Amino acid sequence: MANFSTQPVSSPAVPAALTPAELDQLQALRHTAEHVLTIAMTRLYGPEKVIMAMGPATDDGFYFDFDSPEDFKISEAEFPKIEKAMAKLIQANLKMVRVEVTAAQAKILFAHNPYKQEWLSEIEASQQPATLYLTGTTEQVEADQASLKAGQPESLKSFFDLCKGPHISTTNEIKAFKLLSVAGAYWHGDEKNKMLTRVYGTAFADPAQLEYFLWQREEAKKRDHRKLGRELELYFIDDLVGKGLVMWLPKGTIVRDEIEKLVREKEQAAGYVRVVTPHIAKEELYLKSGHLPYYKDSMYPPMVMDDGTYYMKAMNCPHHHRIFGFRPRTYREMPLRIAEYGTCYRNELSGTLSGLLRVRALAMNDAHIYCKRDQIKSEFEAVLKLTQDYFKIFGLENYWFRLSKWDSAHTEKYINQPENWDYAEGVIREVLEEMKVPFVEVSDEAAFYGPKVDIQFKSVIGREETMSTIQLDFLARERFGLNYVDETGEKNDQVFVIHRAPLSVHERFMAFLLEHFAGAFPTWLAPVQVKVLPIADRHNDYAVEVAAALNKVGVRVEVDDRSERLPAKVRDSELQKIPYMLVVGDSEVEAKTVAVRHRSSRDQVVESLNEWVTKLKAEIEARS
C-alpha cells in the first residue's frame, strides 16, 4: 500500500524550506490531488449531483468547485468517506496523461456540462486546441488515447477533465493529503453568477509537511486576531457604524497609544518633525498629485461643497508636499523629514474587508523625507536601520527585503528618467549589500514614480506578508514644483522624496502583533500589566495599597477584589494574558511583600513590594 497520511501527529518538526523546483512540483501534485478529489466525489455521488466547474492548485493546497441540485448538500461530515475513496485512487497508482483535442471534440465530451462548455467556447474563439488530462490505469489511458486519435471521444474509459496542467505523472506520488473545509463560491467570483460549492483540501509529497501545515492551521485559529480582539476587549467593528471602521476599546487604545509613543520617541531622536493634516482635501490637490483619476476607485465618492469638490484623504503625501512648499527651503534644511500618524480612508469593497488586515479607515505610521540626490543613500539606510530597530524591540525576526525595480522596456508604466532609475536602484542595492541583509531583486514591479523596497515577513502561522514599504519618488518635485536654494544661492529642483511607513498601517500591524504574540503582549505593551489578587476579602485593603504604589510609577494595574477563590482569579488573569499576577495574603500584608507570578509560569516568588516595583518599572522603560 502507498505510504500516505491524512492525519497530523503531535509536536511536528519544522520542515525544511522547499526549493523553487520543489514548489513547482508541489503545485503539480496538489493539482493532481484536486483531480483525485473530483473523481472520488463523482463516483460517490454521481455526475448528475457533482457537476464539475473548476479546480486549481493554490499556495495552501487546492479546491474543487461544483454545481449540484438544490436538494444535494456536502458537509464536512462527508470528508472521511471522500478521503477514503481518494486514498484508494492514490493507492491504485493511476496515470496522469495530457492530450490535445479540438474544441469541437471536447464539446462532445462535456455535452452536459455548461461550465466546461463556457471554457471551450473561449478556447474555440482563440483557435487553440483544448487540453485534457486522462486519469486511469495504463491500459485505460492507452486505449483512450487511441480512441481520441481515431475521432471517437465518446468511448473514453478513464476519467478526463479539461485542464491546462501541469500534473505529476502518477497518483501515488501524493503521500499526504487532507480535506479542510466547505464553502460557497460564485462562478468566476461574480456575485451575479450562480453560487457553487467549493471543497478545500491540501496535499504534500511528505507526511511531515502535512503535519506541520495542519499544526499551523490550528495555531492560526488560536491566534486569529479577530478572535483575540473580542476576547481581550481590544477592538470591535460595528455594523451600525460601518464595515471596515474599527472601534478601539480602552484596552486596544492603550496598545495603540504605546506603539505611537514609541514611534514619536524614535522619530524625534531621528530628526523628524511632526505635522497634522486634514482628513479631506479638494479635488485639485489629488489631480495635481496624479492620484486622480488613476486611484479614484479606491477613494470615497466626491463631496460637492459650495466652494468646490472634496475627497476623503486616501494618502498623506500630497498634504506633506504642500507643507514642504509652504515657504522657500534652503540646502541647510535638507533633508527635511515630515512625519504624521495620519488617518486615511480607502473605499474597499465590503467583501474584501477582513478584521484589521483590510479596513476602510487606517492610521499610517507615515513620513516623507525630502532630500538632495547625494542624500538618498544615507537617508534610505537610516530608514532601514530605524525599521530594523522597531522590529528588534517587538522581537520580530524571519524577514527579508524585496527591491522592486523598473523595466526600461515598459516606459509607459514608469516616469521616463533612466538616469535617476539607474542611480537610485544602484544606491539602494549598495545600502542593502552594505547592511548585509537578505534581499531579492524583481524587475517591473516598482512604483510608477521610483523604486521601492518591501520588507517581507513569514508570520508564526506561516503567512507571508509585506510589513513595511519604502519608496523613492522622482515625480513629486515636478508635480508640486518642489525646490530649494542650494549652496550657490540658485534655485535647485532636484528634490527627491522618500515615502516610508516602517510599521505599516496601524491596524494591519496590530493584527500582526496579536497573532505573533497570541495576544500575550510584552509587559511594556500590555493593556493591563499587573493584576493584584487578594486571597480573601480581608486582604483587599492591602491589594489596593499595592495597586496604588504601582499606579504611582505609571504601571497599568487592576485589583481583582471579587469574592472568588484564588484559582479562579488566577485563571481569569491568565485568560486575559496579563503579564504579572501579585497574590497577597496574610503573610504578604504583614511583611509588605507580594507573591509574584508570571503568566508563563506556575511558580511564585515572594519579593519586597518596593524592590519589585523598581524592577518592573525598569523592565517597562527598557521595553524588554
Residue, then its C-alpha position, 0 to 999 in steps of 0.5 A: m500500500a502507498n505510504f500516505s497520511t491524512q492525519p497530523v501527529s503531535s509536536p511536528a518538526v519544522p520542515a525544511a524550506l522547499t526549493p523553487a523546483e520543489l514548489d513547482q512540483l508541489q503545485a503539480l501534485r496538489h493539482t493532481a490531488e484536486h483531480v483525485l478529489t473530483i473523481a472520488m466525489t463523482r463516483l460517490y455521488g454521481p455526475e448528475k449531483v457533482i457537476m464539475a466547474m473548476g479546480p486549481a492548485t493554490d499556495d495552501g493546497f487546492y479546491f474543487d468547485f461544483d454545481s449540484p441540485e438544490d436538494f444535494k448538500i456536502s458537509e464536512a461530515e462527508f470528508p472521511k468517506i471522500e478521503k477514503a475513496m481518494a486514498k484508494l485512487i492514490q493507492a491504485n497508482l493511476k496515470m496522469v496523461r495530457v492530450e490535445v483535442t479540438a474544441a469541437q471534440a471536447k464539446i462532445l465530451f462535456a455535452h452536459n456540462p455548461y461550465k466546461q462548455e463556457w471554457l471551450s467556447e473561449i478556447e474555440a474563439s482563440q483557435q487553440p486546441a483544448t487540453l485534457y488530462l486522462t486519469g486511469t490505469t495504463e491500459q485505460v489511458e492507452a486505449d483512450q488515447a487511441s480512441l481520441k486519435a481515431g475521432q471517437p471521444e465518446s468511448l473514453k474509459s478513464f476519467f478526463d477533465l479539461c485542464k491546462g496542467p501541469h500534473i505529476s505523472t502518477t497518483n501515488e506520488i501524493k503521500a499526504f493529503k487532507l480535506l479542510s473545509v466547505a464553502g460557497a463560491y460564485w462562478h468566476g467570483d461574480e456575485k451575479n453568477k450562480m453560487l457553487t460549492r467549493v471543497y478545500g483540501t491540501a496535499f504534500a509529497d511528505p507526511a511531515q509537511l502535512e503535519y506541520f501545515l495542519w499544526q499551523r492551521e490550528e495555531a492560526k485559529k488560536r491566534d486569529h486576531r479577530k478572535l483575540g480582539r473580542e476576547l481581550e476587549l481590544y477592538f470591535i467593528d460595528d455594523l451600525v457604524g460601518k464595515g471596515l471602521v474599527m472601534w478601539l476599546p480602552k484596552g486596544t487604545i492603550v496598545r495603540d497609544e504605546i506603539e505611537k509613543l514609541v514611534r514619536e520617541k524614535e522619530q524625534a531622536a531621528g530628526y523628524v518633525r511632526v505635522v497634522t493634516p486634514h482628513i479631506a482635501k479638494e479635488e485639485l490637490y489629488l489631480k495635481s498629485g496624479h492620484l486622480p483619476y488613476y486611484k479614484d476607485s479606491m477613494y470615497p465618492p466626491m463631496v460637492m461643497d459650495d466652494g468646490t469638490y472634496y475627497m476623503k484623504a486616501m494618502n498623506c503625501p500630497h498634504h506633506h508636499r504642500i507643507f514642504g512648499f509652504r515657504p522657500r527651503t534652503y540646502r541647510e534644511m535638507p533633508l527635511r523629514i515630515a512625519e504624521y500618524g495620519t488617518c486615511y480612508r480607502n473605499e474597499l469593497s465590503g467583501t474584501l474587508s477582513g478584521l484589521l488586515r483590510v479596513r476602510a479607515l487606517a492610521m499610517n505610521d507615515a513620513h516623507i523625507y525630502c532630500k538632495r540626490d547625494q542624500i538618498k543613500s544615507e537617508f534610505e539606510a537610516v530608514l532601514k536601520l530605524t525599521q530594523d530597530y522597531f522590529k528588534i524591540f517587538g522581537l520580530e525576526n524571519y524577514w527579508f527585503r524585496l527591491s522592486k525595480w523598473d523595466s526600461a522596456h515598459t516606459e509607459k508604466y514608469i516616469n521616463q528618467p533612466e538616469n535617476w532609475d539607474y542611480a537610485e536602484g544602484v544606491i539602494r542595492e549598495v545600502l542593502e549589500e552594505m547592511k548585509v541583509p537578505f534581499v531579492e531583486v524583481s524587475d517591473e514591479a516598482a512604483f510608477y514614480g521610483p523604486k521601492v523596497d518591501i520588507q517581507f515577513k513569514s508570520v508564526i502561522g506561516r503567512e507571508e506578508t509585506m510589513s513595511t514599504i519604502q519608496l523613492d519618488f522622482l515625480a513629486r518635485e515636478r508635480f508640486g514644483l518642489n525646490y530649494v536654494d542650494e549652496t550657490g544661492e540658485k534655485n535647485d529642483q532636484v528634490f527627491v522624496i522618500h515615502r516610508a511607513p516602517l510599521s505599516v498601517h496601524e491596524r494591519f500591524m496590530a493584527f500582526l502583533l496579536e497573532h505573533f504574540a497570541g495576544a500575550f503582549p510584552t509587559w511594556l505593551a500590555p493593556v493591563q500589566v499587573k493584576v493584584l489578587p487578594i486571597a480573601d476579602r480581608h486582604n483587599d485593603y492591602a491589594v489596593e495599597v499595592a495597586a496604588a504604589l504601582n499606579k504611582v510609577g505609571v504601571r497599568v494595574e487592576v485589583d481583582d477584589r471579587s469574592e472568588r477563590l484564588p484559582a479562579k482569579v488566577r485563571d481569569s488573569e491568565l485568560q486575559k494574558i496579563p503579564y504579572m499576577l501579585v497574590v497577597g495574603d496574610s503573610e504578604v500584608e504583614a511583611k509588605t511583600v507580594a507573591v509574584r507570578h508570571r503568566s508563563s509560569r506556575d511558580q511564585v516568588v515572594e519579593s519586597l513590594n518596593e524592590w519589585v516595583t523598581k524592577l518592573k518599572a525598569e523592565i517597562e522603560a527598557r521595553s524588554 
